[in-house]
Amino acid sequence: MPRIRIDHTKCTGCRHCEAACSLNHVANTVNPRRSRIRVMRDGNRYYPVIAGPFVDAACTSKQYIVIGDQTYDMCALCRASCPQKPYFIEAETGIPLKCDFCGIPPSPSCVRWCNTGALELVED
Amino acid sequence: MNGWIGRCLRVNLTEGKHQIEKLDTDLLEMYLGGRGLGVKVFTDEVDPNIDPLSPENKLIFCSGPLVGTGAITGASCNVITKSSLSGGLACAKMRGHFGAELKYAGFDMVIIEGQSEAPVILSIIDDRVKLVPGLEYWGRSTAETEELFKKNLDDSWMARETYLVSIGTAGEKLLPLANLVNDRFLSVGGAGIGAVMGSKNLKAIAVKGQHSLQVADGSRFVQVINTLINKLNSAPLTSQSMSQWGTAFLVGLCYQKGILPRNNFRSTSQPLKNIGIEALNSAFALRGRGCFACPIACIKKADVKYSAFEGKGMVPTYLAIGSLGFNCGISDLSAIGVMSMLCGEMGLDPVATGGNFATLMELVEKKAVTPEELKIDISFGNADSMIEAIRLISTKKGYAKRLGQGGMAISESFNMPEIFMGVKGLSLAPFDPRAIQGMGLHFATCNYGPHHLYGYTFIDELLNVHENLDPLETQGKASLVKRYQDTSAVVDSLGLCNWPLMGLKFNNYVPMVNSCLGTNYKADDLLSIGERIWNMERIYNMKAGFNMDHDTLPERFFKEPVPDGPAEGQISHVKEMLPEYYQLRGWSEQGEPVLGLEE
């Protein structure tokens, strides 16, 4: 099954993937807030997060992850859109968004435009 | 509307009011946006003879039509005002994500007028425009301002998507060297703009929004960008040199050709250890950082390790390494990294600051002033005292007042104006015009002072990307300069970056522009828009007091040949090239644009 592998050490935070995603899903429109991939930032690190399934309840406790010298907000790493997180939700209709491997096969549109290799299509 | 939003925000700081205006479609098609539209609006509204630091001066932030659409390198926002350093027009280019976010916030352009009584921050968040009291931010560095503002938003999700442009302490103190900083990147070519923003008591502008941008032909646009990305990847300069080391890769190349100036443009080739790519790799841990939609990502983040300072910052660009480093006799890359980082924190322009200190160092060397009088031991090659001086000048207290007035003011105050290496009051970017003649002509004639940002002639003269030209030759350079000046004017107006020209031809941009905006421009149409913008800027500068006598270089480049290195014995031939340049532009022999050219 093909998957998108994310290598956050290669991400430059240029958000070209966000533009690619929204152009592919909403005709002739660019808006990162309607995109199914968002680039998060914590300190000096950037990491793309791809929209996963919607959950209708938020977690009861907020978690932080420490990797190396960096503390990450678990909510930002999480792929779900939930009532606590105003991401991956179509602004006008309130419908939650989920990645659908769009674009011209074999590459989804975000992978096509990612020039640094942070997003890669792998078969496993 | 495709590409453009078509709205402009006008904020009057004196009255604390704002209004939203519609932009005229004809104007947009004639001047595109960004630099072109900003300069058009500015020259129509502002008298050329006002004092740059008075409330009558305006500050215009303008994003181009391709910014935020996903067009490759469509990220830049231009800032136009009357410069406090030169007295003519100033146009800085802000990179990063601010320009795109301004479009998503629903505006192509923000015009700041008047002067606030107390410090304020302009916040444009989710269609709510308001002036936030800024007293608690005043006196803070740019990074602290950004952090505190985001903390005060009290919403971590909103803070993630908010982008700021701010001035550091240098701008607050109205230092002529002050620049703007957004997303921790210094804007390019912005010397003197920070002081204008400081004089308005505006500490920062914050933007965030949810507006959508329309593209005329989405599927064609996507195809065009796929091809452009492939083209960039197959060109060695954009796919390897720029992506891996940023503009700093030019250092070694310029050194080999004798273009890299040293000790205030008096030498080019004293033995230097530790320059070039290997030294960069060992001095910094590199990590790419991209502006919006940029496949090249030339800006690098780094951990700086230096005895006097340790921390995280940006790897110095070619401009910072040349101006703050080698031109001041300093070749320790870590020290240059610290200086460039301090400039970013305080909002100082690296080129102007470097020129300022190089002038001061030559004054000390020529014994016009002693280190005891300056109360700081400033001399060529003394990195620690220069770091100290950079920290001091933005405080502007006591003796530090005299250190940061800009190269021209300092050299004049000691009656040695001939040692200031600059044109129109601005310091030269670190390219020795004797060893690269086309760049020399560009430096002499540029409307915004001697900065390569407004005419990338070295792409052909030094890197030989499209044409194989000899940098020392003068034949055909006038038309090369004109072509690159017009190209830069268009590229800036569209909101794109000039660096992809290292791998792409200008013609490659045209399908991207047309499929995005739904227009039918040809390459020549776009270039004639560029020429129109250039003439408009020239006419405004002439009204502000510049004339053909200012189209020259410092006397040193005509009288003193290069003493050593690969370009030994060369002088600048700008005076021979000028008549041809005026003729190509269709100007009179006195360099005045004939009436009607700007229309």
Chai-1 contact restraints between the chains, C-beta under 6 A:
chainA,res_idxA,chainB,res_idxB,connection_type,confidence,min_distance_angstrom,max_distance_angstrom,comment,restraint_id
A,T12,B,G288,contact,1.0,0.0,6.0,A-B,restraint_1
A,T12,B,R289,contact,1.0,0.0,6.0,A-B,restraint_2
A,T12,B,G290,contact,1.0,0.0,6.0,A-B,restraint_3
A,T12,B,A297,contact,1.0,0.0,6.0,A-B,restraint_4
A,G13,B,G290,contact,1.0,0.0,6.0,A-B,restraint_5
A,C14,B,G290,contact,1.0,0.0,6.0,A-B,restraint_6
A,C14,B,C294,contact,1.0,0.0,6.0,A-B,restraint_7
A,R15,B,F292,contact,1.0,0.0,6.0,A-B,restraint_8
A,H16,B,A293,contact,1.0,0.0,6.0,A-B,restraint_9
A,A19,B,G70,contact,1.0,0.0,6.0,A-B,restraint_10
A,A19,B,A293,contact,1.0,0.0,6.0,A-B,restraint_11
A,L23,B,G218,contact,1.0,0.0,6.0,A-B,restraint_12
A,A27,B,G218,contact,1.0,0.0,6.0,A-B,restraint_13
A,N28,B,Q214,contact,1.0,0.0,6.0,A-B,restraint_14
A,N28,B,V215,contact,1.0,0.0,6.0,A-B,restraint_15
A,N28,B,G218,contact,1.0,0.0,6.0,A-B,restraint_16
A,T29,B,S212,contact,1.0,0.0,6.0,A-B,restraint_17
A,V30,B,T69,contact,1.0,0.0,6.0,A-B,restraint_18
A,V30,B,G70,contact,1.0,0.0,6.0,A-B,restraint_19
A,V30,B,L213,contact,1.0,0.0,6.0,A-B,restraint_20
A,N31,B,S212,contact,1.0,0.0,6.0,A-B,restraint_21
A,R33,B,Q210,contact,1.0,0.0,6.0,A-B,restraint_22
A,P86,B,W157,contact,1.0,0.0,6.0,A-B,restraint_23
A,A91,B,Q210,contact,1.0,0.0,6.0,A-B,restraint_24
A,N115,B,I229,contact,1.0,0.0,6.0,A-B,restraint_25
A,N115,B,P295,contact,1.0,0.0,6.0,A-B,restraint_26
